[in-house]
Amino acid sequence: MPFDIEATLKAMAEAAGASLLEESQSARDALGQVLEDQREAFATIAAAHQAGDIDDEQLEDQLDDEKVAFRAGLSMVKAITKASVQKAANAAFDVLIRAIRAAV
């Protein structure tokens, strides 16, 4: 059977795409958890500002601190995304290897 580059590229795209769709849910879940972990802090800061317990400058300071925590949480999402890209590449190249071997 001859090697069909068009069919192979299409199959590689489908395999990578399916892998990314599957893995993207993990990233969304992780992001949701990061936000959920900060829910109480956000609500407390907002309530304190609304009540006049903290002024705009203190609000900015508090939010800067929360931003640091959020960035740390996003690092976890970034790691999941990086792993997702690797899995997608592996899926695509598995298709390529099978197609080349089948053409022999």
C-alpha positions as CSV (number, residue, x, y, z in Angstrom):
1,M,0.0,0.0,0.0
2,P,1.5,3.4,-0.9
3,F,2.0,6.1,1.6
4,D,-0.9,8.6,1.4
5,I,0.4,11.9,2.8
6,E,-3.1,13.6,2.5
7,A,-4.9,10.9,4.5
8,T,-2.0,10.7,7.0
9,L,-2.0,14.5,7.6
10,K,-5.8,14.4,8.1
11,A,-5.5,11.5,10.5
12,M,-2.7,13.2,12.4
13,A,-4.8,16.4,12.8
14,E,-7.8,14.4,14.0
15,A,-5.7,12.5,16.5
16,A,-4.0,15.7,17.9
17,G,-7.3,17.6,18.0
18,A,-9.1,14.8,19.8
19,S,-6.2,14.6,22.4
20,L,-6.3,18.4,22.9
21,L,-10.1,18.4,23.4
22,E,-9.8,15.7,26.0
23,E,-7.0,17.4,27.8
24,S,-8.5,20.9,27.7
25,Q,-11.1,19.9,30.2
26,S,-8.3,19.2,32.7
27,A,-7.0,22.7,32.2
28,R,-10.4,24.2,32.6
29,D,-11.0,22.2,35.8
30,A,-7.6,23.3,37.2
31,L,-8.4,26.9,36.4
32,G,-11.8,26.6,38.1
33,Q,-10.1,25.2,41.2
34,V,-7.6,28.1,41.3
35,L,-10.5,30.5,41.2
36,E,-12.5,28.5,43.7
37,D,-9.5,28.5,46.1
38,Q,-9.5,32.3,46.0
39,R,-13.2,32.8,46.3
40,E,-13.3,33.6,50.0
41,A,-10.3,36.0,49.7
42,F,-12.0,37.9,46.8
43,A,-15.3,38.1,48.6
44,T,-13.6,39.3,51.9
45,I,-11.6,42.0,50.1
46,A,-14.7,43.2,48.2
47,A,-16.8,43.3,51.3
48,A,-14.1,45.2,53.2
49,H,-13.8,47.8,50.5
50,Q,-17.6,48.2,50.2
51,A,-17.8,48.6,54.0
52,G,-15.1,51.3,54.0
53,D,-12.7,49.1,56.0
54,I,-10.0,49.5,53.4
55,D,-9.4,52.3,51.0
56,D,-8.5,52.1,47.3
57,E,-4.8,51.9,48.0
58,Q,-5.3,49.0,50.5
59,L,-7.6,47.4,48.0
60,E,-4.8,47.5,45.3
61,D,-2.3,46.1,47.8
62,Q,-4.6,43.2,48.7
63,L,-5.4,42.5,45.1
64,D,-1.7,42.5,44.2
65,D,-1.2,39.8,46.9
66,E,-4.1,37.8,45.5
67,K,-2.6,38.2,42.0
68,V,0.6,36.5,43.1
69,A,-1.4,33.6,44.4
70,F,-3.4,33.5,41.2
71,R,-0.3,33.4,39.1
72,A,1.0,30.5,41.2
73,G,-2.2,28.6,40.5
74,L,-1.9,29.4,36.8
75,S,1.5,27.7,36.8
76,M,-0.3,24.5,37.5
77,V,-2.7,25.2,34.6
78,K,0.4,25.9,32.4
79,A,1.9,22.6,33.3
80,I,-1.3,20.8,32.4
81,T,-1.4,22.6,29.1
82,K,2.2,21.7,28.3
83,A,1.5,18.1,29.0
84,S,-1.6,18.3,26.8
85,V,0.5,19.6,23.9
86,Q,2.9,16.8,24.4
87,K,0.1,14.2,24.4
88,A,-1.3,15.7,21.2
89,A,2.1,15.6,19.5
90,N,2.5,12.0,20.5
91,A,-0.9,11.1,19.2
92,A,-0.2,12.7,15.8
93,F,3.2,11.1,15.5
94,D,1.8,7.7,16.5
95,V,-0.5,8.0,13.5
96,L,2.4,9.0,11.2
97,I,4.5,6.1,12.3
98,R,1.7,3.6,11.8
99,A,1.0,5.1,8.3
100,I,4.7,4.9,7.2
101,R,5.0,1.3,8.5
102,A,1.8,0.3,6.8
103,A,3.1,1.6,3.5
104,V,6.1,-0.8,3.5
